[in-house]
Amino acid sequence: MDTKLYDVLGVSKSSSEAEIKRAYHRLAKEFHPDKNPDHGDKFKEISFAYDVLSDSKKRSVYDRFGMKGLQEGSGGDPFSGFGGADGIFADLFGGGGGGMFFGGGGGRARRERRGENTVKPLAVTLEDLYNGKVFPKTIERKALCSDCNGTGSKNSKASRTCADCRGTGMKVQYRQLGPGLVQQVQSACGKCEGQGSVIPDKDKCKTCAGGKIRTETKEIEVEVTKGMTHGTKITLQGMGDEEPGVVSGDWIYVVQCTPHSVFERSGDNLVMRRTISLTEALCGFQFLIDHLDGRTLVVTRGPGEVVPSDSIQLVEGEGMPNYKNSFLKGNLLIKFKVEFPENHFADEKTLKALEMLLPARQPFEMPTGDHVEEVDLDDYEEMSGNTATQESDDEDDGQHGARVGCAQQ
């Protein structure tokens, strides 16, 4: 036989409604949070016990089936609007249906409620991620009223338990659908707006009008450290919106790196593209790179050190700093494209002289016979479809009108 709720109020199972009510008012007065903030959990325990035992339908379910009956609703969960009876127990006492009332290991410790996190983008450049940077920011958030310390009144004793919801902050109505089947409709108490307590108008804080919170503008600094990547989250703990009785969430910035005109990032490596002439590819070159930290790199390739087209060369240690160890850096990768000269860039005599300097051609012997046919090689210009097919189709269209093509598979 479950008597936990009766024990909370210090009454017997045979107690009348009047006795239960007197016991509740005596305990509520003794353990009201206004007298001692540490009594908050005990007060909610008392209020919950009274909410069940003062309602004839809830009390009947509890007397017959105990806590399990409240949780299961004897064929329907009458507390489903609270997330089930487990939801009530977890919210009020931090332990679910098997917690405080069933002697669970949670004791009377209440699980802290946590506010929502605030997430904002932080636009940065690749230079910012290479060098690191501190961004001054102005944020606007909800904060507990400093004039009343988030109580809604400068008089700490002005707050009164809401009579409509008995301090629970919720109003519940029940409808009997059939034997053992109850439908429950739950909503925030309109009188206290879900707070569980009310403050007389004359005692309300003039700054927040009893609302307990106000809008606060705060100057902060957001540090982007060397080596951070696109999508990195920078968390400012506890800087989210404040609410009474709720642990503030975090203010989170998500790094969003804008594209760079020269470099792309690949892990800790930097990648860039460079077009060079055939002469440079064969005979060497020098060119300048304006790096992300303001330095100018002089890239040198010696004569005879051939750079093939579409090859990748690297400059060691000139990539991005490593996020965990900024003294370590990746590499700078350069993708080369070799630009060849135009047709007939030199006369035949010059080409003969150039050929003598270059590696020998592949040996070639012309075959003979009727099956051999010599053809010309032309420059390819990409176009949609096959030219011959298109010309044939155009001719057919002129002779026979529109044609029906095969359906795409």
C-alpha positions in Angstrom: 0.0 0.0 0.0 1.5 3.3 -1.1 1.2 6.1 1.4 4.1 8.3 0.3 2.0 11.3 -0.5 0.1 11.0 2.8 3.4 10.9 4.6 4.6 14.0 2.9 1.6 15.9 4.4 1.8 14.0 7.7 -1.7 12.7 7.5 -3.3 9.2 7.4 -4.9 7.6 4.5 -8.3 8.0 6.2 -7.9 11.7 6.7 -10.7 13.9 5.5 -10.4 16.7 2.8 -10.5 19.3 5.6 -7.6 17.6 7.5 -5.5 17.3 4.3 -6.2 21.0 3.6 -5.2 22.1 7.1 -2.0 20.0 6.9 -1.1 21.5 3.6 -1.5 25.1 4.7 0.5 24.5 7.9 3.4 22.9 5.9 3.2 25.4 3.1 3.6 28.2 5.5 6.5 26.5 7.3 8.4 25.6 4.1 7.6 28.5 1.9 10.6 29.6 -0.2 10.2 33.2 0.9 11.3 32.2 4.3 14.2 30.1 3.2 15.2 29.6 -0.5 16.5 26.1 0.4 12.9 25.0 1.0 12.0 25.3 -2.6 12.1 21.5 -3.4 10.3 20.6 -0.2 7.6 23.2 -1.0 7.0 21.7 -4.4 6.9 18.3 -2.9 4.2 19.4 -0.5 2.3 21.2 -3.3 2.4 18.1 -5.5 1.1 15.8 -2.7 -1.7 18.2 -2.0 -2.6 18.6 -5.7 -3.2 14.8 -5.8 -4.9 14.2 -2.5 -7.2 17.3 -2.7 -8.6 16.1 -6.0 -11.1 13.2 -5.5 -10.3 11.6 -8.9 -6.6 11.7 -8.5 -6.8 10.5 -4.9 -9.0 7.6 -5.9 -6.4 6.5 -8.6 -3.6 6.9 -6.1 -5.4 5.0 -3.3 -6.1 2.1 -5.6 -3.0 1.9 -7.7 -0.4 4.1 -5.9 2.3 6.0 -7.8 2.2 3.5 -10.6 -1.5 4.2 -11.1 -0.8 7.9 -11.4 1.9 7.2 -13.9 -0.2 4.8 -16.0 -3.5 6.5 -15.4 -5.3 3.2 -14.8 -5.9 2.8 -18.5 -4.9 6.3 -19.5 -2.2 8.7 -18.2 -4.0 11.7 -16.6 -0.7 13.5 -16.4 0.2 13.1 -20.0 0.2 16.8 -20.5 3.1 17.0 -18.1 5.1 14.5 -20.1 3.5 11.7 -17.9 3.7 11.2 -14.2 7.4 10.6 -14.7 7.7 14.0 -16.2 6.1 15.6 -13.1 8.4 13.7 -10.7 11.5 14.5 -12.8 10.7 18.1 -13.0 9.8 18.6 -9.4 12.1 16.2 -7.7 14.8 15.3 -10.2 14.3 11.6 -10.2 11.4 10.3 -12.3 8.7 8.1 -10.9 11.2 5.9 -9.2 13.1 8.8 -7.6 12.3 10.5 -4.3 8.9 8.9 -3.7 10.2 5.4 -4.3 13.4 5.9 -2.3 15.6 6.3 -5.4 19.2 7.4 -5.2 18.4 10.9 -6.3 17.1 11.9 -2.8 15.6 15.3 -2.7 18.1 16.8 -5.2 16.3 18.6 -8.0 17.6 18.4 -11.5 18.5 21.9 -12.7 16.6 23.2 -15.6 18.8 24.8 -18.3 17.9 27.6 -20.6 18.2 27.5 -24.4 21.5 28.3 -26.1 21.8 31.3 -28.3 23.6 30.6 -31.6 25.0 33.3 -33.9 27.2 33.2 -37.0 30.7 34.9 -36.9 32.0 36.0 -40.3 35.8 35.8 -40.5 38.4 35.9 -43.2 41.1 33.4 -43.9 43.6 36.0 -42.6 41.7 36.0 -39.3 42.0 32.2 -39.0 45.7 32.3 -39.9 46.7 35.1 -37.5 44.0 35.0 -34.9 41.8 37.9 -34.0 39.7 39.3 -31.2 36.3 40.6 -32.2 34.5 43.2 -30.0 30.7 42.4 -30.0 27.6 43.9 -28.5 25.0 41.4 -27.6 21.4 41.8 -26.4 19.9 39.3 -24.1 17.4 38.8 -21.3 18.8 39.2 -17.8 17.4 39.0 -14.3 16.3 42.5 -13.2 19.2 43.9 -11.1 16.9 46.2 -9.1 14.9 43.3 -7.6 17.4 40.5 -8.2 15.0 38.7 -10.4 12.2 38.4 -7.7 9.8 40.8 -9.4 9.6 42.9 -6.1 12.0 44.8 -3.9 10.1 43.3 -1.0 11.1 39.7 -0.6 7.9 38.9 1.3 5.6 40.4 -1.2 5.3 37.2 -3.3 2.4 35.0 -2.6 1.6 31.5 -3.6 -0.9 31.5 -6.4 -4.2 30.3 -5.1 -5.5 29.1 -8.4 -2.7 26.6 -9.0 -1.4 26.2 -5.4 2.1 27.1 -6.5 2.4 24.5 -9.3 2.1 27.0 -12.1 -0.2 24.7 -14.0 -4.0 24.3 -14.2 -5.3 20.9 -15.0 -8.9 19.8 -15.9 -10.1 16.3 -16.2 -12.9 14.7 -18.2 -14.3 11.3 -17.5 -14.4 9.4 -20.8 -15.4 6.1 -19.4 -14.7 3.6 -16.5 -11.1 4.0 -15.6 -10.4 6.3 -18.5 -9.7 10.0 -17.8 -8.8 12.7 -20.3 -6.6 15.5 -19.0 -6.2 19.0 -20.4 -3.3 21.0 -18.9 -2.2 24.6 -19.4 -0.2 27.3 -17.7 -2.0 29.0 -14.9 -3.4 32.3 -16.2 -3.3 34.1 -12.9 0.4 33.7 -12.2 1.5 33.0 -15.9 3.0 29.7 -14.9 5.2 31.2 -12.1 3.4 29.6 -9.2 3.4 32.8 -7.3 1.9 36.3 -7.7 3.0 39.8 -6.6 0.4 42.5 -5.7 0.6 45.4 -8.1 1.6 47.8 -5.4 4.7 45.7 -4.6 5.9 45.1 -8.2 9.3 46.2 -9.1 9.1 49.4 -11.1 12.0 48.5 -13.4 10.7 45.2 -14.7 7.0 45.7 -13.7 7.1 42.4 -11.8 8.3 40.5 -14.9 11.6 39.6 -13.1 13.7 40.0 -16.3 14.8 42.9 -18.5 16.7 43.4 -21.8 20.4 43.8 -21.2 23.0 45.1 -23.7 26.5 43.7 -23.0 29.9 44.4 -24.5 32.0 41.2 -25.0 35.1 40.0 -26.8 35.1 36.9 -29.1 38.5 35.4 -29.6 39.3 33.6 -32.9 42.5 31.6 -32.3 45.0 30.6 -34.9 44.0 27.5 -36.9 40.3 27.5 -36.3 38.2 26.1 -39.1 35.0 27.0 -40.8 32.2 25.7 -38.5 34.2 25.9 -35.3 31.9 26.8 -32.3 33.1 29.4 -29.9 31.1 29.0 -26.6 30.6 31.8 -24.1 29.3 29.8 -21.1 26.3 31.1 -19.2 25.9 34.1 -21.5 22.5 33.0 -22.8 19.2 34.5 -21.7 18.5 34.4 -18.0 15.3 33.3 -16.3 14.3 32.9 -12.7 15.1 29.4 -11.4 16.8 28.4 -14.6 20.5 27.9 -15.4 21.4 30.2 -18.2 22.3 28.6 -21.5 25.4 29.5 -23.5 26.0 32.1 -26.2 27.6 30.3 -29.2 29.3 31.8 -32.2 29.8 29.6 -35.2 32.8 30.6 -37.4 31.9 31.3 -41.0 34.9 31.8 -43.2 34.4 33.9 -46.4 36.1 32.7 -49.6 39.6 34.0 -50.3 40.7 35.4 -53.7 44.0 33.4 -53.8 44.0 30.6 -51.3 41.8 27.7 -50.5 42.1 25.6 -47.4 42.5 21.9 -47.2 42.9 20.8 -43.6 46.1 22.5 -42.4 47.3 23.0 -46.0 46.8 26.0 -48.2 46.1 25.5 -51.9 46.6 28.1 -54.7 46.8 27.9 -58.5 49.4 29.4 -60.8 49.6 29.6 -64.6 53.1 29.7 -66.1 54.4 29.9 -69.6 56.1 27.0 -71.4 59.4 28.9 -71.2 59.0 29.1 -67.4 58.0 25.5 -67.1 61.2 24.4 -68.9 63.7 27.1 -68.0 62.7 28.1 -64.4 61.0 31.1 -63.0 60.4 33.4 -60.0 57.2 34.9 -58.7 55.9 36.6 -55.5 53.1 35.5 -53.1 51.5 37.9 -50.7 51.0 35.6 -47.6 48.2 35.9 -45.1 50.4 37.4 -42.4 51.7 40.2 -44.6 55.0 38.5 -45.6 56.0 38.3 -49.3 57.3 34.9 -50.4 59.7 34.7 -53.4 59.1 31.4 -55.1 62.0 30.2 -57.2 62.3 27.3 -59.6 65.8 26.7 -61.1 66.6 26.3 -64.9 66.1 22.7 -66.0 63.7 21.9 -63.1 60.7 21.1 -65.4 57.2 21.8 -64.0 54.7 19.6 -65.9 51.2 21.0 -66.5 48.6 20.0 -63.8 51.4 19.1 -61.4 51.4 20.1 -57.7 54.5 21.5 -56.0 54.7 22.5 -52.3 56.3 25.0 -50.1 56.9 23.3 -46.8 55.6 24.9 -43.6 53.8 27.8 -45.2 50.2 26.4 -44.7 47.7 27.1 -41.9 48.7 26.9 -38.2 47.4 23.8 -36.5 44.5 24.6 -34.2 45.8 22.6 -31.2 49.4 23.6 -31.7 49.9 26.9 -33.6 53.6 26.4 -33.9 52.9 23.5 -36.3 51.9 24.5 -39.8 50.7 22.7 -42.9 52.2 23.2 -46.4 51.4 25.5 -49.2 50.4 23.5 -52.3 50.7 25.2 -55.7 48.8 23.7 -58.6 50.5 24.7 -61.9 49.0 25.0 -65.3 51.4 25.4 -68.2 50.3 27.8 -70.9 51.6 26.8 -74.4 52.3 29.3 -77.2 49.9 29.9 -80.0 50.1 28.2 -83.4 53.0 29.3 -85.7 54.7 31.3 -82.9 58.0 31.0 -84.7 59.3 30.4 -88.3 60.6 27.1 -89.5 64.2 27.9 -89.0 63.7 28.9 -85.4 61.6 25.8 -84.8 64.4 23.6 -86.2 66.9 25.3 -83.8 64.5 24.8 -80.9 64.1 21.1 -81.8 67.8 20.6 -81.5 67.6 21.8 -77.9 64.7 19.6 -76.9 64.6 15.9 -76.3 64.4 13.9 -79.5 61.1 13.0 -81.0 59.7 9.5 -80.8 61.0 7.5 -83.9 58.3 7.1 -86.6 58.1 5.1 -89.8 55.3 5.7 -92.3 53.5 2.4 -93.2 52.6 1.6 -96.8 49.7 -0.1 -98.5 46.2 0.7 -99.7 44.8 0.5 -96.2 46.9 3.5 -95.1 45.2 6.9 -95.2 46.7 10.2 -94.0 44.3 12.6 -92.2 44.6 16.2 -90.8 44.4 17.0 -87.1 42.3 20.1 -86.2 41.6 21.9 -83.0 38.6 20.6 -81.1 35.8 22.9 -80.3 33.3 21.5 -77.8 29.7 21.7 -78.9 26.5 19.9 -78.0 25.9 16.7 -79.9 27.7 15.2 -83.0 28.2 17.6 -85.9 27.6 15.0 -88.6 24.4 13.8 -86.8 23.1 17.3 -86.5 23.7 18.1 -90.2 21.9 14.8 -91.1 19.0 15.7 -88.9 18.8 19.2 -90.4 18.6 17.7 -93.9 15.9 15.2 -92.9 13.9 18.0 -91.2 14.0 20.0 -94.5 12.8 17.0 -96.5 10.3 15.2 -94.3 9.3 17.8 -91.6 9.4 17.1 -87.8 10.7 13.8 -86.6 9.9 11.9 -83.4 13.0 11.1 -81.3 13.4 8.1 -79.1 12.2 8.5 -75.5 15.0 9.0 -72.9 15.5 5.9 -70.8 
